[in-house]
Amino acid sequence: MDKRKILIQLDSDPQPSVFDRVVAIDAGADEVFSYGGVKPEQVQALVHGAIFTRGPDDLKRTAFFVGGSDVAASEKLLAELTKHMLPQFGLRVSVLFDANGANTTAAAAVRVASKHIDLSTAKCLVLGGTGPVGQRVALLLARQGGEVRVGSRQQNRAAAVCDSIRAKVASAKLEPATNGSSAELQAALTGRTLIFAAGAAGAVLFPRSARSACPSLKVAIDLNAVPPLGIEGVEAGDKGKERDGIIGYGALGVGGTKMKIHKAAVARLFETNDHVMDAEEVYSLAAAF
Ligand SMILES: NC(=O)c1ccc[n+]([C@@H]2O[C@H](COP(=O)([O-])OP(=O)(O)OC[C@H]3O[C@@H](n4cnc5c(N)ncnc54)[C@H](OP(=O)(O)O)[C@@H]3O)[C@@H](O)[C@H]2O)c1
């Protein structure tokens, strides 16, 4: 008989996310072992518990999920996880990283955009491009070949994101842009066909008054579901809705695709024991949705 599928949830928050636990069960995990407030120095023992218990043929039925609202703290857990696997002996289990929903949200946002515009030629602007979601959106867009402007209120922060993406995608067409003042935003908007607003909850990044600076715009995707919304004129529930000649998605409109990707990613964990699923691996599943 097949062994039960165990998902080991490591959360950097003191209380492990209920959302992530529910999705894990709905995606096919038989058991979810949840650990909260996990610190990097605790990860090695957790990895050993996972890789030394079952035989090599059954290791694909154990996997890790890394979550938590502090994405940077959770990234340290991911680094520790991969460090302590022993692939040279076949002793490893698959890992999905989706702290604060950043990977599944970014993958869903780029996927829905791809239904309306050719990403290999799109001229993109990612407002809020320095946050965990925005950075991942920019990475995925850069990988598709389009031009990507990374927006921030601070030039050096946007430039740092561009540098980190270039380290992964040497051919990336990237440029940093500032969007702190309305004049800066107008310059950032010039010539763009695809815009994402991935700013903090409740921050308006693309006001209606700036629309005239971007007559080339075709698709606008807002990931902020907390009023006031990130793009004025795109409603939270919009899902490919055309308004004033522009296709728009709001955060809730992207949410259905995000959930499908999240479940598919958890299911993928139990296929083999060697997946490390970060933004690009998660996006590779998105084409089905
Ligand atoms: N639907 C979902 O499941 C889901 C999941 C995750 C996230 N989200 C949403 O996706 C969005 C992005 O998430 P995140 O965690 O990446 O966001 P975040 O880290 O909170 O913020 C992203 C960026 O927004 C900019 N920003 C912050 N406050 C601002 C302000 N008052 N005005 C203008 N810009 C401001 C900052 O960039 P600079 O300082 O560089 O300008 C920051 O790096 C959020 O709205 C979040 O709620 C949705």
The ligand as an SDF file (V2000), in Angstrom:
LIG
                    3D

 48 52  0  0  0  0  0  0  0  0999 V2000
   -4.0940   37.6870   -3.7170 N   0  0  0  0  0  0  0  0  0  0  0  0
   -3.1250   37.1800   -2.9680 C   0  0  0  0  0  0  0  0  0  0  0  0
   -3.1750   36.0320   -2.5750 O   0  0  0  0  0  0  0  0  0  0  0  0
   -1.9490   38.0180   -2.6510 C   0  0  0  0  0  0  0  0  0  0  0  0
   -0.8270   37.3880   -2.1400 C   0  0  0  0  0  0  0  0  0  0  0  0
    0.2870   38.1490   -1.8720 C   0  0  0  0  0  0  0  0  0  0  0  0
    0.2380   39.5210   -2.0840 C   0  0  0  0  0  0  0  0  0  0  0  0
   -0.8850   40.1110   -2.5420 N   0  0  0  0  0  0  0  0  0  0  0  0
   -0.9350   41.5520   -2.7730 C   0  0  0  0  0  0  0  0  0  0  0  0
    0.0560   41.8630   -3.7420 O   0  0  0  0  0  0  0  0  0  0  0  0
    0.5930   43.1470   -3.4750 C   0  0  0  0  0  0  0  0  0  0  0  0
    2.1080   43.0280   -3.4060 C   0  0  0  0  0  0  0  0  0  0  0  0
    2.4760   42.2300   -2.2950 O   0  0  0  0  0  0  0  0  0  0  0  0
    3.9080   42.4050   -1.6110 P   0  0  0  0  0  0  0  0  0  0  0  0
    3.9170   41.5720   -0.4030 O   0  0  0  0  0  0  0  0  0  0  0  0
    4.9760   42.2250   -2.6470 O   0  0  0  0  0  0  0  0  0  0  0  0
    3.8340   43.9660   -1.2180 O   0  0  0  0  0  0  0  0  0  0  0  0
    4.7280   44.8620   -0.2530 P   0  0  0  0  0  0  0  0  0  0  0  0
    6.0500   44.2270   -0.0480 O   0  0  0  0  0  0  0  0  0  0  0  0
    3.9360   45.2080    0.9520 O   0  0  0  0  0  0  0  0  0  0  0  0
    4.8830   46.2010   -1.1020 O   0  0  0  0  0  0  0  0  0  0  0  0
    5.4250   46.1980   -2.4050 C   0  0  0  0  0  0  0  0  0  0  0  0
    6.0920   47.5220   -2.7090 C   0  0  0  0  0  0  0  0  0  0  0  0
    5.1400   48.5730   -2.6530 O   0  0  0  0  0  0  0  0  0  0  0  0
    5.8390   49.7930   -2.4410 C   0  0  0  0  0  0  0  0  0  0  0  0
    5.0930   50.6170   -1.4950 N   0  0  0  0  0  0  0  0  0  0  0  0
    4.9290   50.3930   -0.1690 C   0  0  0  0  0  0  0  0  0  0  0  0
    4.1570   51.3500    0.3880 N   0  0  0  0  0  0  0  0  0  0  0  0
    3.8530   52.2150   -0.6130 C   0  0  0  0  0  0  0  0  0  0  0  0
    3.1010   53.4250   -0.6740 C   0  0  0  0  0  0  0  0  0  0  0  0
    2.4920   53.9290    0.4110 N   0  0  0  0  0  0  0  0  0  0  0  0
    3.0060   54.0380   -1.8650 N   0  0  0  0  0  0  0  0  0  0  0  0
    3.6060   53.5290   -2.9690 C   0  0  0  0  0  0  0  0  0  0  0  0
    4.3380   52.3930   -2.9740 N   0  0  0  0  0  0  0  0  0  0  0  0
    4.4420   51.7460   -1.8100 C   0  0  0  0  0  0  0  0  0  0  0  0
    7.2210   49.4360   -1.9110 C   0  0  0  0  0  0  0  0  0  0  0  0
    8.1570   49.7130   -2.9220 O   0  0  0  0  0  0  0  0  0  0  0  0
    9.1850   50.9570   -2.8730 P   0  0  0  0  0  0  0  0  0  0  0  0
    9.4210   51.3180   -1.4380 O   0  0  0  0  0  0  0  0  0  0  0  0
   10.4010   50.3870   -3.5350 O   0  0  0  0  0  0  0  0  0  0  0  0
    8.5270   52.0410   -3.6500 O   0  0  0  0  0  0  0  0  0  0  0  0
    7.1460   47.9330   -1.6900 C   0  0  0  0  0  0  0  0  0  0  0  0
    8.3620   47.2650   -1.9490 O   0  0  0  0  0  0  0  0  0  0  0  0
   -0.0400   43.6210   -2.1680 C   0  0  0  0  0  0  0  0  0  0  0  0
   -1.0490   44.5350   -2.4590 O   0  0  0  0  0  0  0  0  0  0  0  0
   -0.5740   42.3620   -1.5430 C   0  0  0  0  0  0  0  0  0  0  0  0
   -1.6920   42.6110   -0.7140 O   0  0  0  0  0  0  0  0  0  0  0  0
   -1.9630   39.3720   -2.8600 C   0  0  0  0  0  0  0  0  0  0  0  0
  1  2  1  0
  2  3  2  0
  2  4  1  0
  4  5  1  0
  4 48  2  0
  5  6  2  0
  6  7  1  0
  7  8  2  0
  8  9  1  0
  8 48  1  0
  9 10  1  0
  9 46  1  0
 10 11  1  0
 11 12  1  0
 11 44  1  0
 12 13  1  0
 13 14  1  0
 14 15  2  0
 14 16  1  0
 14 17  1  0
 17 18  1  0
 18 19  2  0
 18 20  1  0
 18 21  1  0
 21 22  1  0
 22 23  1  0
 23 24  1  0
 23 42  1  0
 24 25  1  0
 25 26  1  0
 25 36  1  0
 26 27  1  0
 26 35  1  0
 27 28  2  0
 28 29  1  0
 29 30  1  0
 29 35  2  0
 30 31  1  0
 30 32  2  0
 32 33  1  0
 33 34  2  0
 34 35  1  0
 36 37  1  0
 36 42  1  0
 37 38  1  0
 38 39  2  0
 38 40  1  0
 38 41  1  0
 42 43  1  0
 44 45  1  0
 44 46  1  0
 46 47  1  0
M  CHG  2   8   1  16  -1
M  END
$$$$
